[in-house]
């Protein structure tokens, strides 16, 4: 237990240092952990006809919302969306069913504040897979319009580093191992229950979710789109950790949110990612 608390403290300290370097500072009364990304958490925001669903951003493991969504949150806000983000699960290390309850409660808070019947969810890594648990087991199927996963751990990872990390400090890392009991339960039967439209965005250069094809989902084409960045932008070298900051990913996210159904597989983004 002491080791786990120490690691969490060090992770939070490192995140705080990163925020400081980017010019973000916490108010004296607030923890650095509570700072939302720019553009997020205006609880007076009301969706309009062009953007009827508020967007809930769900972090990846060991991530803070201010860093994880530093690029995508203001982009979505500029496009006219009401954007909301939150930290959950003790730096996203709690068991996934437990964190999914936090997501359920946050979605209810967003729906209550905005008056929206449904939300769109955009998640990174664990945050792209975890909402599927909410949809399938916690009543989220009729409350989510679009679910967009950025390099999600939908079928887990075979990365051997996930095993020692998981057993010591990170139950959610155990849940995200390939073949885990959690993932067997989640993927049994249909992977994409009726209700939301599902878009998966992944990269051939994912070094965390291994193999990268583990992110992909099965389901009817009218409700599920799988995107590999390099199929349309071969020189896009973004990897797992910084995928939310890729401008090509942002284009795919907007296409998914604006397009009827999931993202249009025929869409051709402007290939302006790192080359």
C-alpha positions as CSV (number, residue, x, y, z in Angstrom):
1,X,0.0,0.0,0.0
2,X,2.8,2.4,0.9
3,X,4.5,1.7,-2.5
4,X,1.2,2.4,-4.3
5,X,0.7,5.7,-2.6
6,X,4.3,6.7,-3.3
7,X,4.1,6.0,-7.0
8,X,0.8,7.9,-7.2
9,X,2.4,10.9,-5.4
10,X,5.4,10.8,-7.8
11,X,3.1,10.6,-10.8
12,X,1.0,13.6,-9.6
13,X,4.2,15.5,-8.9
14,X,5.5,14.8,-12.4
15,X,2.2,15.9,-13.9
16,X,2.2,19.1,-11.8
17,X,5.7,19.9,-13.0
18,X,4.5,19.3,-16.6
19,X,1.6,21.7,-16.1
20,X,3.9,24.3,-14.7
21,X,6.2,24.1,-17.7
22,X,3.2,24.7,-20.0
23,X,2.2,27.8,-18.1
24,X,-0.9,26.4,-16.3
25,X,-1.1,27.2,-12.7
26,X,-3.7,26.0,-10.1
27,X,-5.6,28.5,-8.1
28,X,-4.5,28.7,-4.5
29,X,-7.6,26.8,-3.3
30,X,-7.5,24.1,-5.9
31,X,-5.3,21.0,-6.4
32,X,-3.3,20.8,-9.6
33,X,-5.2,17.5,-10.2
34,X,-8.5,19.4,-10.5
35,X,-7.5,21.7,-13.3
36,X,-9.6,21.0,-16.5
37,X,-8.1,21.4,-19.9
38,X,-8.8,24.7,-21.7
39,X,-12.3,24.8,-23.1
40,X,-13.7,22.2,-20.7
41,X,-16.1,22.3,-17.7
42,X,-18.2,25.4,-18.4
43,X,-21.2,24.1,-16.5
44,X,-23.4,26.9,-17.9
45,X,-22.8,25.7,-21.5
46,X,-25.9,24.6,-23.4
47,X,-25.8,22.5,-26.5
48,X,-27.2,24.0,-29.7
49,X,-28.9,22.4,-32.8
50,X,-25.6,22.0,-34.6
51,X,-23.9,20.4,-31.6
52,X,-26.8,18.7,-29.7
53,X,-24.6,16.4,-27.5
54,X,-22.1,17.6,-25.0
55,X,-18.7,15.8,-25.2
56,X,-17.3,14.0,-22.3
57,X,-13.5,13.3,-22.4
58,X,-12.2,10.2,-20.6
59,X,-8.5,10.0,-19.7
60,X,-6.0,7.2,-20.3
61,X,-4.2,5.4,-17.5
62,X,-1.9,7.6,-15.3
63,X,-3.2,10.7,-17.1
64,X,-4.5,14.0,-15.8
65,X,-7.2,15.7,-17.8
66,X,-5.3,19.0,-18.3
67,X,-2.5,17.3,-20.1
68,X,-4.4,14.5,-21.8
69,X,-6.8,16.9,-23.5
70,X,-4.6,20.0,-23.8
71,X,-5.1,20.1,-27.6
72,X,-8.4,18.4,-28.3
73,X,-10.5,20.1,-25.6
74,X,-10.0,23.6,-26.9
75,X,-10.4,22.4,-30.5
76,X,-13.8,20.9,-29.7
77,X,-14.8,24.0,-27.8
78,X,-13.8,26.2,-30.8
79,X,-16.0,24.0,-33.0
80,X,-19.0,24.8,-30.8
81,X,-19.3,21.8,-28.4
82,X,-19.9,21.9,-24.7
83,X,-16.9,20.0,-23.4
84,X,-16.5,18.2,-20.1
85,X,-13.5,16.3,-18.5
86,X,-12.8,14.7,-15.2
87,X,-10.1,12.7,-13.4
88,X,-11.2,9.4,-12.0
89,X,-10.0,6.2,-10.3
90,X,-6.9,7.5,-8.6
91,X,-5.0,8.4,-11.8
92,X,-7.1,5.8,-13.6
93,X,-5.6,2.9,-11.6
94,X,-8.7,1.6,-9.9
95,X,-10.5,-1.5,-11.2
96,X,-12.4,-0.6,-14.4
97,X,-15.9,-1.6,-13.1
98,X,-15.3,0.9,-10.2
99,X,-14.1,3.7,-12.5
100,X,-17.1,3.0,-14.9
101,X,-19.4,3.9,-12.0
102,X,-17.6,7.3,-11.7
103,X,-18.1,7.8,-15.5
104,X,-21.8,7.0,-15.2
105,X,-22.2,9.5,-12.4
106,X,-20.2,12.2,-14.3
107,X,-22.4,11.6,-17.4
108,X,-25.5,12.1,-15.2
109,X,-24.0,15.4,-13.9
110,X,-23.3,16.6,-17.5
111,X,-26.8,15.6,-18.6
112,X,-28.4,17.3,-15.7
113,X,-26.4,20.6,-16.2
114,X,-26.9,20.8,-20.0
115,X,-30.3,19.3,-20.3
116,X,-29.0,16.9,-23.0
117,X,-30.6,13.5,-23.3
118,X,-27.3,12.0,-24.6
119,X,-23.6,12.7,-24.5
120,X,-20.8,11.9,-26.9
121,X,-17.8,10.3,-25.3
122,X,-14.2,10.6,-26.5
123,X,-11.7,8.5,-24.6
124,X,-8.0,7.8,-24.8
125,X,-6.5,4.3,-24.1
126,X,-8.2,3.0,-21.0
127,X,-10.6,5.9,-21.5
128,X,-11.6,4.6,-24.9
129,X,-12.4,1.1,-23.6
130,X,-13.9,1.8,-20.2
131,X,-17.0,3.6,-21.5
132,X,-17.9,0.3,-23.2
133,X,-18.3,-1.2,-19.7
134,X,-20.6,1.7,-18.8
135,X,-22.6,1.2,-22.0
136,X,-22.9,-2.6,-21.7
137,X,-23.4,-3.1,-18.0
138,X,-24.3,0.2,-16.3
139,X,-27.2,1.6,-18.4
140,X,-25.2,3.8,-20.7
141,X,-26.5,2.4,-24.0
142,X,-29.4,4.9,-24.3
143,X,-27.3,7.8,-22.9
144,X,-24.4,7.8,-25.4
145,X,-24.7,8.9,-29.0
146,X,-21.1,8.6,-30.2
147,X,-18.3,6.7,-28.5
148,X,-14.9,7.5,-30.0
149,X,-11.9,5.6,-28.8
150,X,-8.4,6.9,-29.4
151,X,-5.9,4.0,-29.2
152,X,-8.3,2.2,-26.9
153,X,-7.3,-1.0,-25.1
154,X,-10.5,-2.8,-26.3
155,X,-8.9,-6.3,-26.3
156,X,-6.0,-5.6,-24.0
157,X,-2.3,-5.5,-24.5
158,X,0.4,-8.1,-24.7
159,X,3.0,-5.6,-23.6
160,X,4.9,-7.5,-20.9
161,X,5.4,-4.4,-18.9
162,X,1.7,-4.3,-18.1
163,X,2.0,-7.3,-15.9
164,X,4.5,-6.2,-13.2
165,X,2.9,-2.7,-13.2
166,X,-0.5,-4.1,-12.7
167,X,0.1,-6.4,-9.8
168,X,1.8,-3.7,-7.7
169,X,0.1,-0.4,-8.2
170,X,-2.5,-0.6,-10.9
171,X,-5.5,-2.9,-10.8
172,X,-6.8,-1.3,-14.1
173,X,-3.5,-2.4,-15.7
174,X,-4.4,-6.0,-14.8
175,X,-7.9,-5.4,-16.3
176,X,-6.2,-4.2,-19.5
177,X,-4.0,-7.2,-20.0
178,X,-4.8,-9.4,-23.0
179,X,-7.1,-12.2,-21.9
180,X,-8.0,-10.7,-18.6
181,X,-11.3,-11.7,-16.9
182,X,-12.6,-8.1,-17.3
183,X,-12.0,-8.1,-21.0
184,X,-13.4,-11.6,-21.5
185,X,-16.6,-10.3,-19.8
186,X,-16.7,-7.1,-21.8
187,X,-16.1,-8.7,-25.2
188,X,-18.3,-11.7,-24.7
189,X,-21.3,-11.7,-27.1
190,X,-21.5,-8.4,-28.9
191,X,-18.6,-6.0,-28.6
192,X,-20.7,-3.0,-29.7
193,X,-24.1,-3.1,-28.1
194,X,-26.9,-1.2,-29.8
195,X,-27.3,2.4,-28.9
196,X,-24.1,4.3,-29.5
197,X,-22.1,4.6,-32.8
198,X,-18.5,3.4,-32.3
199,X,-15.4,4.9,-33.8
200,X,-11.9,3.5,-33.1
201,X,-8.8,5.5,-34.1
202,X,-5.5,3.7,-33.7
203,X,-1.9,3.8,-35.0
204,X,0.5,1.2,-36.3
205,X,3.1,2.8,-34.0
206,X,1.2,2.0,-30.8
207,X,3.8,0.7,-28.3
208,X,1.4,0.4,-25.4
209,X,-1.6,-1.4,-26.8
210,X,0.2,-4.3,-28.4
211,X,-0.6,-5.4,-31.1
212,X,-2.3,-2.2,-32.3
213,X,-5.0,-4.3,-33.9
214,X,-6.2,-5.1,-30.3
215,X,-8.0,-1.7,-30.4
216,X,-10.3,-2.7,-33.3
217,X,-13.9,-3.6,-32.7
218,X,-16.4,-5.8,-34.5
219,X,-19.9,-4.8,-35.4
220,X,-22.2,-3.7,-38.2
221,X,-20.6,-1.2,-40.6
222,X,-23.4,1.3,-40.1
223,X,-22.5,1.6,-36.4
224,X,-18.8,0.7,-36.2
225,X,-15.8,2.3,-38.0
226,X,-12.2,1.3,-37.4
227,X,-9.5,3.7,-38.5
228,X,-5.8,3.1,-38.7
229,X,-4.1,6.5,-39.1
230,X,-1.5,5.3,-41.5
231,X,-4.1,3.9,-44.0
232,X,-4.9,7.5,-44.9
233,X,-1.7,9.3,-43.7
234,X,1.2,6.9,-44.1
235,X,3.7,9.3,-42.7
236,X,1.8,10.0,-39.5
237,X,4.3,8.7,-36.8
238,X,2.2,9.5,-33.7
239,X,2.4,6.8,-31.0
240,X,0.1,5.9,-28.1
241,X,0.8,8.5,-25.4
242,X,0.5,11.7,-27.5
243,X,-2.2,10.4,-29.9
244,X,-4.7,12.9,-28.5
245,X,-2.5,15.7,-29.7
246,X,-2.3,14.6,-33.3
247,X,-4.1,17.0,-35.6
248,X,-5.1,14.2,-37.8
249,X,-6.7,12.4,-34.9
250,X,-8.6,15.6,-34.2
251,X,-10.0,15.6,-37.7
252,X,-11.2,12.1,-37.3
253,X,-12.8,12.9,-34.0
254,X,-14.7,15.8,-35.5
255,X,-15.8,13.7,-38.4
256,X,-17.2,11.1,-36.0
257,X,-19.1,13.6,-34.0
258,X,-20.5,15.5,-37.0
259,X,-21.2,12.5,-39.2
260,X,-24.4,10.6,-38.9
261,X,-23.4,7.3,-37.5
262,X,-19.7,6.6,-36.8
263,X,-16.8,8.3,-38.6
264,X,-17.1,8.1,-42.4
265,X,-14.5,5.5,-43.5
266,X,-14.2,7.3,-46.8
267,X,-13.1,10.6,-45.2
268,X,-9.6,11.8,-46.2
269,X,-8.0,14.0,-43.5
270,X,-5.3,16.5,-44.2
271,X,-2.1,14.7,-43.4
272,X,-0.5,17.3,-41.3
273,X,0.7,15.0,-38.5
274,X,4.4,14.5,-37.6
275,X,6.4,13.1,-40.5
